[in-house]
Amino acid sequence: METLVKTEGERNVQILSDLEAISREAATLFVNVSRNSIAARKKFAAAISGGSTPRRLYTLLGSFPYRDQVDWYKVHFFWADERCVPKEDETSNFKNAFDRLLSKVPIPDGQIHRIKGEEDPEKAARDYETDIREFFGVSGLPVFDLILLGMGEDGHTASLFPGSKSLEETARLVVPVYTEKPNQNRVTLTLAVLNNAAQLLFLVAGSSKTTVLSEILSDGEKKREFPAGRIRPVQGKVTWLIDREAAGRV
Ligand code: 6PG
């Protein structure tokens, strides 16, 4: 099935047949961005997300052929967000990636920059911010080479939920958030950090996302009501890999 590609400025939207197709395209993009970053800066800093959609991507990156195409000794993994649960918990975003990818590749432990979901959310957020600032050596905004994002049916991304005051945060890089649905504490990168990345990559699949996606990819002002609709890279690029089901009206 042919791929529908729409490029507007720094936004690239690709509609592919299904989750397998967008996961393979994402794995190729991950490999390419890692190679370019390592060639330019001898390291590659990627922040990844949780949820179900990226699981196939993590499994692909953790296996042949993609696993052998990345210099894992130069890769640093961060998270866009985490649920405030222990790392052994089935809902942990760390565990989600560890079981499928991190445990399958030779990445040094010191290069896995986990959000400590088992800690008090405020402390976990501050410690993670300190880790990011030390790694990037910045007092301002870090520039992640790649940030992988998903999108919820309500248009949330990372753990930035519609109407949340965390969306207006401009000083901190990381904040604790509480979300009613599901009743949970989380820790998330802020919008300013996401929008400062060199490459943002959205993976979106399934018909449950169609309605909000058509709003977010439209030119209407309504899209700003949705956190994913406020992803506008300041200097980088954003790629949306969408399956045919989610694309529906796009
Ligand atoms: C999380 C994610 C979150 C996720 C969306 C989409 O911790 O849940 O980081 O932002 O990307 O909720 O989740 P699905 O991929 O499961 O639809």
Residues whose N, C-alpha, C, O or C-beta is under 5 A from the ligand:
A	BS01	6PG	S49 G50 G51 S52 T53 D81 L149 G150 M151 G152 H156 T157 A158 S159
